Amino acid sequence: MTNPAATARLAGRREWTAFTVLVLPLLLVSMDVSVLYFAIPAITEQLDPSATQQLWIFDSYAFALSGLLITMGSLGDRIGRRRLLLIGAAAFGLASVGAAYATSAEMLIAARVLLGIGGATLMPSTLALVRNLFQDDKQRGKAIAIWSGAMTGGIALGSVLSGVMLNHFWWGSVFLVNVPAMVLLLALVPVLVPEFKDPVPGRFDLAGVPLSMAAVLPVVYGLKEIAAEGFEPLHLGCLAVGLAFGYVFVRRQRTRDDAMISRSLFQGRGFGAGIGLNTLAAFAMLGSAYFTTQYLQAVLGMGTLEAALWSLAPSVVIGAAAPVSASLAQKVDRAYVIAGGFVLAAAGFALIGLVGTDSLWLLLTGAGVLASGIVTVMSLVSDLALGAAPAEKAGSAASLLETGTEFGGALGMAVLGSLGTAVYRSDLADAEPAARETLGGAVATAHRIGGEAGEQALTLAREAFVHGMQYAAWGGTALLLGAAVLAAALMRGTGAPAPAAAEPAPAAGAREHEAAYN
């Protein structure tokens, strides 16, 4: 039998051009996670949201996105990934206009929900299409490395873009940036990107949609609230409810022929391990960001825009990490490159563990080393997981990777954030309640007290925060070293291409595009 790896068609200029277009929605979706950081004061002044509404303006996007990823990945496999991408682009563009011109908090929250729904179609669709466009293992690895770097960079760029736009325009401009990009996507994708879908998709599991959302949303909400407010009974109850629904959902998927998540995905040895390791990588990435952003603003006293610009500094090395690791993985067993990425990230956490109250460059160096290691891991495990999954299930595979990222990020903020907060509050056991609660509360309390006493209180609070950050960093170091051992053990010898029968032909109506490629 012919080895499919040996006969895989190399991607040419047209595929790489299509890939460039596909990276665009990825950047915008990841930027929308952080684009409101600067805009919220202006939104508050104009729309006058309540405290609860303000929280939902932030969180509704992430909840809609995370809750629908599994559904949209499965839907894309059935109706076509390109078609779903175009539907999502149209929805994302229209929702961006609605958000920009919202006249009430309720309208803005609704628009953010629609943005999250659109984002849930865009993210798995783009990654699944990358899997289909690049049949050669080496080229696919390079493409996914770039894809991973773009996703990481987009989150950092979002806050900076928000600050720049608000210096010149009104708050709605941060959403209108999406519109021309979506128009460009709608114009170019039908020309450049063939349609791919499962040739024998089966019925769509409608009952699985609410079950998957009931499993994902309470867990994500509970983890986010634990990171913000601690282990309250309500938050623990949300976790329990989500896990219970998760058990029902998984049981349903294992017993149905038309399951939303096909059992064939887990037949490839690298898939399940790749999902788990990707989740651990997201844990470290978002868990570290929880501290570094606060450190820049509340410990070093930077303004929001200044802090956002400094946070871009690690991107200088991140941009090279994924392509270099993809190249190295062609020469060395990928399991060891992934393990090396975890070790590199652990070294970054260790550097953060040495940070004092005036250690900007040490913090940035640690953050850059950590992010480089994490991007190495995420790009390689994504490539391995997608390569191990049947190509006709690429949408479902991509959605599981993205859902793991959402879970890992929320868990990282909850666990490491709670560890740091516990140390912070222990160090400030005798401080005023507001100062003991958060570093932001300590800053406000110090300003209220004023004078030498206020400065002394603020110094103690900053030292306590750094102390808590150090404990969290060392905890993260230990976790990542353990992940390195797991990666070397679980992923060794994985990454073989999927069987030839799993690579579907483009959907009807797209063969003209294939002819143009050749």
C-alpha positions as CSV (number, residue, x, y, z in Angstrom):
1,M,0.0,0.0,0.0
2,T,1.3,3.5,-0.8
3,N,2.4,5.5,2.1
4,P,0.2,8.6,2.2
5,A,3.0,10.7,3.7
6,A,5.1,9.9,0.7
7,T,2.4,10.9,-1.8
8,A,1.1,14.0,0.0
9,R,0.8,16.9,-2.3
10,L,3.0,19.9,-1.3
11,A,1.1,23.1,-0.8
12,G,2.0,25.9,-3.2
13,R,1.6,29.7,-3.3
14,R,-2.1,29.5,-3.5
15,E,-2.5,27.5,-0.3
16,W,-0.1,29.7,1.6
17,T,-2.0,32.8,0.4
18,A,-5.2,31.1,1.6
19,F,-3.5,30.4,4.9
20,T,-2.6,34.1,5.3
21,V,-6.2,35.0,4.8
22,L,-7.2,32.4,7.4
23,V,-4.9,33.8,10.0
24,L,-6.8,37.1,9.9
25,P,-9.9,36.0,11.7
26,L,-7.8,34.2,14.2
27,L,-6.0,37.4,15.1
28,L,-9.3,39.3,15.5
29,V,-11.0,36.6,17.6
30,S,-8.0,36.4,20.0
31,M,-7.8,40.2,20.1
32,D,-11.4,40.5,21.1
33,V,-10.6,38.7,24.3
34,S,-8.6,41.8,25.5
35,V,-9.8,44.7,23.4
36,L,-12.1,46.1,26.1
37,Y,-9.3,46.6,28.7
38,F,-9.0,50.3,27.8
39,A,-12.5,50.9,26.5
40,I,-14.5,50.0,29.7
41,P,-14.2,53.5,31.4
42,A,-15.6,55.2,28.3
43,I,-18.3,52.6,28.0
44,T,-19.2,53.0,31.6
45,E,-19.4,56.8,31.2
46,Q,-21.7,56.6,28.2
47,L,-23.9,53.5,28.8
48,D,-23.9,53.6,32.6
49,P,-23.9,49.8,33.2
50,S,-24.5,48.3,36.6
51,A,-21.6,46.4,38.2
52,T,-23.1,43.1,37.1
53,Q,-23.7,44.4,33.5
54,Q,-20.1,45.5,33.4
55,L,-18.9,42.1,34.3
56,W,-21.1,40.6,31.6
57,I,-19.8,43.0,29.0
58,F,-16.4,41.5,29.6
59,D,-17.4,37.8,30.1
60,S,-20.3,37.2,27.7
61,Y,-17.9,37.0,24.8
62,A,-15.7,34.3,26.4
63,F,-18.6,32.3,27.7
64,A,-20.4,32.2,24.3
65,L,-17.1,31.3,22.6
66,S,-16.1,28.5,25.0
67,G,-19.6,27.1,25.3
68,L,-20.1,26.7,21.5
69,L,-16.7,25.5,20.3
70,I,-17.6,21.8,20.4
71,T,-20.9,22.4,18.7
72,M,-19.4,24.5,15.9
73,G,-16.5,22.1,15.3
74,S,-19.0,19.3,14.8
75,L,-21.3,21.4,12.6
76,G,-18.4,22.4,10.4
77,D,-17.5,18.8,9.7
78,R,-21.1,18.3,8.5
79,I,-22.0,21.4,6.5
80,G,-18.5,22.3,5.4
81,R,-15.7,24.2,7.2
82,R,-15.5,27.0,4.6
83,R,-19.2,27.5,4.7
84,L,-19.2,27.7,8.5
85,L,-16.2,30.1,8.3
86,L,-18.1,32.4,6.0
87,I,-21.3,32.3,8.2
88,G,-19.1,33.1,11.2
89,A,-17.4,36.0,9.4
90,A,-20.7,37.6,8.5
91,A,-22.0,37.2,12.0
92,F,-18.8,38.5,13.5
93,G,-18.8,41.6,11.2
94,L,-22.5,42.4,11.9
95,A,-22.1,41.9,15.7
96,S,-19.1,44.2,15.6
97,V,-21.2,47.0,14.1
98,G,-23.9,46.3,16.7
99,A,-21.3,46.5,19.5
100,A,-19.8,49.7,18.1
101,Y,-23.1,51.5,18.0
102,A,-24.7,50.0,21.1
103,T,-26.9,52.5,22.9
104,S,-27.4,50.5,26.1
105,A,-25.5,48.0,28.3
106,E,-28.0,45.3,27.3
107,M,-27.4,45.9,23.6
108,L,-23.7,45.7,24.1
109,I,-23.9,42.5,26.0
110,A,-26.1,41.0,23.3
111,A,-23.6,42.1,20.7
112,R,-20.7,40.5,22.7
113,V,-22.7,37.3,22.8
114,L,-23.1,37.3,19.1
115,L,-19.4,38.1,18.7
116,G,-18.6,35.0,20.8
117,I,-20.9,32.8,18.7
118,G,-19.1,34.1,15.6
119,G,-15.8,33.5,17.2
120,A,-16.8,29.9,18.0
121,T,-17.3,29.3,14.3
122,L,-14.1,31.0,13.2
123,M,-11.5,29.4,15.5
124,P,-12.1,25.7,14.8
125,S,-12.9,26.3,11.2
126,T,-9.6,28.0,10.5
127,L,-7.5,25.4,12.3
128,A,-9.5,22.6,10.6
129,L,-8.9,24.2,7.1
130,V,-5.2,24.4,7.9
131,R,-5.3,20.6,8.5
132,N,-6.9,20.1,5.1
133,L,-4.9,22.6,3.1
134,F,-1.5,21.2,4.2
135,Q,-1.3,17.5,3.6
136,D,2.5,17.4,4.0
137,D,3.5,16.9,7.6
138,K,6.4,19.3,7.4
139,Q,4.3,22.1,5.8
140,R,1.4,21.5,8.2
141,G,3.7,21.8,11.2
142,K,5.1,25.1,9.9
143,A,1.6,26.4,9.3
144,I,0.3,25.4,12.7
145,A,3.4,27.0,14.3
146,I,2.5,30.3,12.7
147,W,-1.1,29.8,13.6
148,S,-0.2,29.3,17.3
149,G,2.0,32.4,17.4
150,A,-0.7,34.5,15.8
151,M,-3.2,33.4,18.4
152,T,-0.9,34.2,21.3
153,G,0.1,37.5,19.8
154,G,-3.5,38.6,19.1
155,I,-4.3,38.6,22.8
156,A,-1.4,41.0,23.6
157,L,-2.2,43.1,20.5
158,G,-5.8,43.6,21.5
159,S,-5.2,45.7,24.6
160,V,-2.6,47.8,22.7
161,L,-4.9,48.4,19.7
162,S,-7.6,49.4,22.1
163,G,-5.5,52.0,23.7
164,V,-4.2,53.4,20.4
165,M,-7.8,53.6,18.9
166,L,-9.2,55.3,22.0
167,N,-6.5,58.0,21.8
168,H,-8.0,59.1,18.5
169,F,-11.6,57.8,18.3
170,W,-14.7,56.9,20.4
171,W,-15.0,53.6,22.2
172,G,-16.9,51.9,19.4
173,S,-14.0,52.1,17.1
174,V,-12.3,49.1,18.9
175,F,-15.1,46.9,17.4
176,L,-15.2,48.5,13.9
177,V,-11.7,47.4,13.3
178,N,-13.2,43.9,12.7
179,V,-15.5,45.0,9.9
180,P,-13.1,45.6,7.0
181,A,-11.2,42.4,7.9
182,M,-14.4,40.4,7.8
183,V,-15.4,41.9,4.5
184,L,-12.0,40.9,3.1
185,L,-12.4,37.4,4.5
186,L,-15.8,37.1,2.8
187,A,-14.4,38.2,-0.5
188,L,-11.2,36.1,-0.6
189,V,-12.2,32.8,1.1
190,P,-14.6,31.6,-1.6
191,V,-11.8,32.3,-4.2
192,L,-8.8,30.9,-2.3
193,V,-10.1,28.2,0.1
194,P,-11.7,24.9,-1.1
195,E,-14.6,23.4,0.8
196,F,-13.9,20.4,3.0
197,K,-16.3,18.4,5.0
198,D,-17.0,14.9,6.2
199,P,-18.3,12.9,3.2
200,V,-20.4,10.7,5.5
201,P,-21.3,13.0,8.4
202,G,-24.3,11.3,9.9
203,R,-27.1,13.1,11.7
204,F,-26.3,16.1,13.8
205,D,-26.6,15.4,17.6
206,L,-29.0,18.2,18.5
207,A,-29.4,17.0,22.1
208,G,-25.6,17.1,22.5
209,V,-25.6,20.9,22.0
210,P,-27.2,21.9,25.3
211,L,-25.4,19.0,27.0
212,S,-22.0,20.3,25.9
213,M,-22.9,23.8,26.9
214,A,-24.1,22.7,30.3
215,A,-20.8,20.8,30.8
216,V,-18.5,23.6,29.6
217,L,-20.1,26.9,30.8
218,P,-20.6,26.2,34.5
219,V,-17.0,24.9,34.8
220,V,-15.5,27.9,33.0
221,Y,-17.7,30.3,35.0
222,G,-16.8,28.6,38.3
223,L,-13.1,28.7,37.6
224,K,-13.2,32.3,36.6
225,E,-15.1,33.3,39.8
226,I,-12.7,31.2,41.9
227,A,-9.8,33.2,40.4
228,A,-11.6,36.5,41.2
229,E,-13.3,35.8,44.5
230,G,-12.0,32.5,46.0
231,F,-13.5,29.1,46.8
232,E,-17.1,30.2,47.5
233,P,-19.8,27.5,47.8
234,L,-21.6,28.8,44.7
235,H,-18.5,28.6,42.6
236,L,-17.7,25.1,43.7
237,G,-21.4,24.2,43.0
238,C,-20.9,25.5,39.4
239,L,-17.9,23.2,39.0
240,A,-19.9,20.2,40.4
241,V,-22.9,20.9,38.0
242,G,-20.6,21.3,35.0
243,L,-18.7,18.1,35.8
244,A,-22.0,16.2,36.3
245,F,-23.2,17.3,32.9
246,G,-19.8,16.5,31.4
247,Y,-20.2,13.0,32.6
248,V,-23.6,12.7,30.9
249,F,-22.2,14.3,27.7
250,V,-19.2,11.9,27.6
251,R,-21.4,8.9,28.2
252,R,-23.7,9.9,25.4
253,Q,-20.8,10.4,23.0
254,R,-19.5,7.0,23.8
255,T,-22.8,5.2,23.0
256,R,-24.1,7.0,19.9
257,D,-23.2,6.5,16.3
258,D,-24.1,10.1,15.5
259,A,-22.0,11.5,18.4
260,M,-20.9,15.1,18.2
261,I,-17.4,13.9,19.1
262,S,-16.5,10.9,17.1
263,R,-14.8,8.0,18.9
264,S,-12.5,7.7,15.8
265,L,-10.7,10.8,17.0
266,F,-9.2,9.0,19.9
267,Q,-8.0,6.0,17.9
268,G,-4.8,8.0,17.0
269,R,-2.4,7.6,19.8
270,G,-1.3,11.2,19.9
271,F,-4.8,12.8,20.0
272,G,-5.9,12.4,23.6
273,A,-2.4,13.1,25.0
274,G,-2.2,16.2,22.7
275,I,-5.4,17.6,24.1
276,G,-4.2,17.1,27.7
277,L,-0.8,18.7,27.1
278,N,-2.3,21.6,25.2
279,T,-4.6,22.2,28.2
280,L,-1.6,22.2,30.6
281,A,0.2,24.7,28.3
282,A,-2.8,27.0,28.4
283,F,-2.9,26.6,32.2
284,A,0.7,28.0,32.4
285,M,0.2,30.8,29.8
286,L,-3.0,32.3,31.3
287,G,-1.9,31.6,34.9
288,S,1.3,33.6,34.4
289,A,-0.6,36.4,32.7
290,Y,-2.8,36.8,35.7
291,F,0.2,38.0,37.7
292,T,2.3,39.8,35.1
293,T,-0.4,42.2,34.0
294,Q,-1.1,43.2,37.6
295,Y,2.7,43.5,38.4
296,L,3.2,46.0,35.6
297,Q,0.4,48.2,36.7
298,A,-0.1,47.8,40.5
299,V,3.5,47.0,41.5
300,L,5.5,49.1,39.1
301,G,2.8,51.8,38.8
302,M,2.5,51.8,35.0
303,G,-0.5,53.2,33.2
304,T,-2.6,50.8,31.3
305,L,-1.3,51.7,27.8
306,E,2.3,51.7,29.0
307,A,1.8,48.3,30.6
308,A,0.2,46.9,27.5
309,L,3.2,48.2,25.4
310,W,5.7,46.6,27.7
311,S,3.8,43.3,27.6
312,L,4.5,43.2,23.9
313,A,8.2,42.9,24.5
314,P,8.2,39.1,25.0
315,S,6.6,38.7,21.5
316,V,10.0,39.5,20.0
317,V,11.2,36.0,20.9
318,I,7.8,34.3,20.8
319,G,7.6,34.9,17.0
320,A,10.6,32.8,16.4
321,A,9.9,30.0,18.9
322,A,7.2,28.1,17.0
323,P,8.9,28.0,13.5
324,V,12.2,27.0,15.1
325,S,10.5,24.2,17.1
326,A,8.7,23.0,14.0
327,S,11.9,22.7,12.1
328,L,13.6,20.9,15.0
329,A,10.7,18.5,15.3
330,Q,11.6,17.3,11.7
331,K,15.0,16.0,13.0
332,V,14.2,14.9,16.6
333,D,11.4,12.9,18.0
334,R,8.7,15.5,18.6
335,A,8.0,14.1,22.1
336,Y,11.4,15.4,23.2
337,V,10.9,18.8,21.5
338,I,7.6,19.1,23.3
339,A,9.2,18.1,26.6
340,G,12.0,20.6,25.9
341,G,9.3,23.3,25.4
342,F,7.8,22.5,28.8
343,V,11.3,22.6,30.4
344,L,11.9,26.0,28.7
345,A,8.6,27.3,30.0
346,A,9.4,26.0,33.5
347,A,12.7,28.0,33.3
348,G,10.6,31.1,32.5
349,F,8.4,30.4,35.5
350,A,11.5,30.0,37.7
351,L,12.8,33.4,36.5
352,I,9.5,35.0,37.5
353,G,9.9,33.3,40.9
354,L,13.0,35.4,41.4
355,V,11.3,38.7,40.6
356,G,11.3,41.4,43.3
357,T,9.3,44.6,43.6
358,D,11.4,46.5,41.0
359,S,12.4,43.8,38.4
360,L,10.9,44.8,35.1
361,W,13.5,43.3,32.9
362,L,13.7,40.0,34.9
363,L,9.9,39.8,34.6
364,L,9.9,40.4,30.9
365,T,12.7,37.9,30.4
366,G,10.9,35.3,32.4
367,A,7.6,36.0,30.5
368,G,9.4,35.8,27.2
369,V,11.1,32.5,28.0
370,L,7.9,31.0,29.4
371,A,5.8,32.1,26.4
372,S,8.4,30.7,24.0
373,G,8.2,27.3,25.6
374,I,4.4,27.3,25.7
375,V,4.1,28.4,22.1
376,T,6.5,25.6,21.2
377,V,4.4,23.1,23.1
378,M,1.0,24.3,21.7
379,S,2.1,24.4,18.1
380,L,3.6,20.9,18.2
381,V,0.8,19.2,20.2
382,S,-1.8,20.9,18.0
383,D,0.0,19.5,14.9
384,L,0.3,16.1,16.4
385,A,-3.3,15.9,17.6
386,L,-4.7,17.1,14.2
387,G,-2.4,14.8,12.3
388,A,-3.5,11.8,14.5
389,A,-7.2,12.6,13.9
390,P,-9.0,11.5,10.7
391,A,-9.1,14.5,8.4
392,E,-12.9,14.3,7.9
393,K,-13.2,15.0,11.7
394,A,-10.7,18.0,11.6
395,G,-13.4,20.4,12.8
396,S,-14.3,18.4,15.8
397,A,-10.6,17.8,16.6
398,A,-9.8,21.6,16.3
399,S,-12.8,22.4,18.6
400,L,-11.6,20.0,21.3
401,L,-8.1,21.7,21.1
402,E,-9.7,25.1,21.5
403,T,-12.0,24.0,24.3
404,G,-9.0,22.5,26.1
405,T,-7.3,25.9,25.8
406,E,-10.3,27.6,27.3
407,F,-10.4,25.2,30.2
408,G,-6.7,25.3,30.8
409,G,-6.6,29.1,30.8
410,A,-9.5,29.3,33.3
411,L,-8.0,26.6,35.5
412,G,-4.5,28.3,35.4
413,M,-6.0,31.6,36.6
414,A,-8.0,29.9,39.3
415,V,-5.3,27.6,40.7
416,L,-2.3,29.9,40.5
417,G,-4.4,32.9,41.2
418,S,-5.8,31.3,44.4
419,L,-2.3,30.2,45.5
420,G,-0.9,33.7,45.1
421,T,-3.9,35.3,46.7
422,A,-3.7,33.0,49.8
423,V,0.0,34.0,50.3
424,Y,-0.9,37.7,49.8
425,R,-3.7,37.6,52.3
426,S,-1.5,35.7,54.8
427,D,1.2,38.3,54.6
428,L,-1.4,41.1,55.1
429,A,-3.3,39.4,57.9
430,D,-3.3,42.7,60.0
431,A,-4.1,45.1,57.2
432,E,-7.4,46.8,56.5
433,P,-10.0,44.5,54.9
434,A,-10.0,46.3,51.5
435,A,-6.2,46.2,51.3
436,R,-6.1,42.5,52.3
437,E,-8.6,41.6,49.7
438,T,-6.7,42.6,46.5
439,L,-3.7,44.6,45.5
440,G,-6.0,47.0,43.7
441,G,-7.8,47.5,47.0
442,A,-4.5,48.1,48.7
443,V,-3.6,50.8,46.2
444,A,-6.9,52.6,46.8
445,T,-6.5,52.3,50.6
446,A,-3.0,53.7,50.4
447,H,-4.2,56.7,48.4
448,R,-7.0,57.3,50.9
449,I,-4.6,57.2,53.9
450,G,-2.0,59.3,52.2
451,G,1.3,60.5,53.5
452,E,4.1,58.2,54.8
453,A,1.6,55.8,56.3
454,G,-0.1,55.3,53.0
455,E,3.3,54.7,51.2
456,Q,4.3,52.2,53.8
457,A,1.0,50.3,53.5
458,L,1.4,50.2,49.7
459,T,5.0,49.0,50.0
460,L,3.8,46.1,52.2
461,A,1.0,45.2,49.8
462,R,3.3,45.2,46.8
463,E,5.8,43.0,48.7
464,A,3.0,40.6,49.6
465,F,1.7,40.4,46.0
466,V,5.2,39.7,44.8
467,H,5.6,37.0,47.5
468,G,2.4,35.4,46.3
469,M,3.5,35.6,42.7
470,Q,6.8,33.9,43.6
471,Y,4.9,31.0,45.2
472,A,2.6,30.7,42.2
473,A,5.6,30.8,39.8
474,W,7.4,28.0,41.7
475,G,4.2,26.0,41.7
476,G,4.0,26.5,37.9
477,T,7.6,25.5,37.5
478,A,6.9,22.1,39.3
479,L,3.8,21.5,37.2
480,L,5.6,22.2,33.9
481,L,8.5,19.9,34.8
482,G,6.0,17.2,35.5
483,A,4.3,17.9,32.1
484,A,7.7,17.6,30.4
485,V,8.1,14.0,31.8
486,L,4.5,13.2,30.7
487,A,5.2,14.5,27.2
488,A,8.3,12.5,26.8
489,A,6.5,9.3,28.0
490,L,3.1,9.7,26.3
491,M,4.1,11.3,22.9
492,R,7.2,9.3,22.0
493,G,6.8,7.8,18.6
494,T,3.5,9.6,17.8
495,G,2.7,11.9,14.9
496,A,2.4,9.3,12.2
497,P,0.0,10.7,9.5
498,A,-3.6,9.6,9.4
499,P,-4.5,6.7,7.1
500,A,-5.1,7.5,3.5
501,A,-8.8,6.7,3.7
502,A,-9.1,9.5,6.3
503,E,-8.1,12.3,4.0
504,P,-11.3,13.4,2.3
505,A,-11.6,14.9,-1.1
506,P,-12.7,18.5,-1.3
507,A,-16.5,18.8,-1.2
508,A,-18.4,18.9,-4.5
509,G,-18.0,22.2,-6.2
510,A,-14.4,22.7,-4.9
511,R,-12.6,20.5,-7.4
512,E,-12.0,23.4,-9.7
513,H,-9.9,25.0,-6.9
514,E,-7.9,21.8,-6.6
515,A,-7.2,21.8,-10.3
516,A,-6.0,25.4,-10.0
517,Y,-3.5,24.3,-7.3
518,N,-2.0,21.7,-9.6
